[in-house]
Amino acid sequence: MSLPPHIIRASAKLISAHRGEAGLSFVYAPGLSLPGGDAELVAVWDRDELPTPPAVGDVPINYLRESDFAAAVDALEEGDGWRGLDSPVKTVAGFAYGVMLSDRSGAGTKARGRVSVFPYLLTDRTEAALSAEAAAVAAELAECTDGWARAHLLDEALHRAYVAWFASHQRYWPGRTRRYEWVEHFGLSAEVAELEHGIWNTSGAAGQAELYAGFVEKILSD
């Protein structure tokens, strides 16, 4: 694929800024397999103390320890690391569907090999958890009269549902940003995504609870 010029320039500046400095394992631009959107760079370091990111224009830079990155991959292989909104599944998805820009140590290539084999435990455990919690979540939604509290509950419940849905198709969940574009990109069911969209367009606890239940039922049968 053709990379945006500003990403190429930013990655070159980043790598140049740390030339001769020990510990830079690999650099990647997360999620770039889906064109468009806001680009960023992630530099993974094999050292405990992370350096200060240099200024490379308007491209955000995030630094990760290689040990933390490996732990995220380990967690998913064990069927964990996906329940929270900012859980490791998003980090791994960004890497799996991103573009490698530098791999000094070869660790990035090894990590690519690991994430290319989708963890069956993630599929099994997310589906089982969604099936087990669906009725209780729907009941809680129906009884929740506070719209803000209901939105918070939905935010977390829909995250877990999406993780399970993507995992059932051997895809890592990249997070809610641009989720409908990711659904189309991976060839997943537009009907399922439309059901989720409808939840937010419905007012009232009972209506949202009913639509949530239908959304989960569709995922489990997809």
Salt bridges, closest charged atoms under 4 A:
GLU21 OE1 - HIS18 ND1 2.76
GLU21 OE2 - ARG47 NH1 3.06
ASP68 OD2 - ARG65 NH1 3.79
ASP74 OD1 - ARG114 NH2 2.55
GLU77 OE1 - ARG114 NH2 2.66
ASP80 OD1 - ARG125 NH1 3.77
ASP86 OD1 - LYS90 NZ 3.57
GLU133 OE2 - ARG160 NE 2.97
ASP155 OD1 - ARG176 NH1 2.97
GLU156 OE2 - HIS152 NE2 3.49
GLU181 OE1 - ARG178 NH2 2.77
GLU191 OE1 - LYS218 NZ 3.43
GLU196 OE1 - ARG179 NE 3.09
ASP222 OD2 - HIS169 NE2 2.69
